[in-house]
Amino acid sequence: MTWEDDSGRMTGYPSLIRGFILHCMHAKGQRKSHLKGKYSQTWYVPSQADTVVFDAISSPPPADLVHALRWYNHIKSFQKGSLPGVKKPLGQYGPPGVADTTSASKPAAKKDDDDDIDLFGSDEEEDEETARIKEERLAQYAAKKSKKPTVIAKSSLLLDVKPWDDETDMAKLEECVRSIQMDGLVWGQSKLVPVGYGIKKLQIGCVVEDDKVGTEILEEQITAFEDYVQSMDVAAFNKI
């Protein structure tokens, strides 16, 4: 049987191993044998302290510890929730003034200073590092791209320039066409191709930069020589 003092602490039972608890209980039972098993004394009434020790023992005491075994069977006969008192951790039932040294009631161990050291860095530091590396790579890519020669889109054109009639001076007509000069335009070879009824057309090739010279502006400038040119058509158009 366990006993409680006026403060509600279970006297005589510090939280020790099961065998020690049982031997203590047996010895105390011997000292109290003059009570003849009367458990109705005010200071000798089963309480929640008994249920805590009962749960800690977990199995009946051996037969030679008759007083401990009698206490065990006595407490076993009660419904644990019906016993008076407030249930506490096992280590808090002991003599007044004795510190609780059980692991269940020990204060949390002081955090080691080494725990404050973040060996892997925080997520914020990782995000900053990732952003820095990304910016460096973008800068390197931009610098590399700026040094790379720009690819200029070009096209090869074959133009058919038709005169008004067979009396048109074709040499003068070609001279007028080649007089057209602009950035991104290079004239190529030419030839006269018969059309019919003695009329010939000027077929002339050129290479143009797509961003600078278009077929519309070529047609506009060539047909401006209206004394020699009747019309202009694009006979072939190929990307280079």
Disulfide bonds with the S-S distance in Angstrom:
none
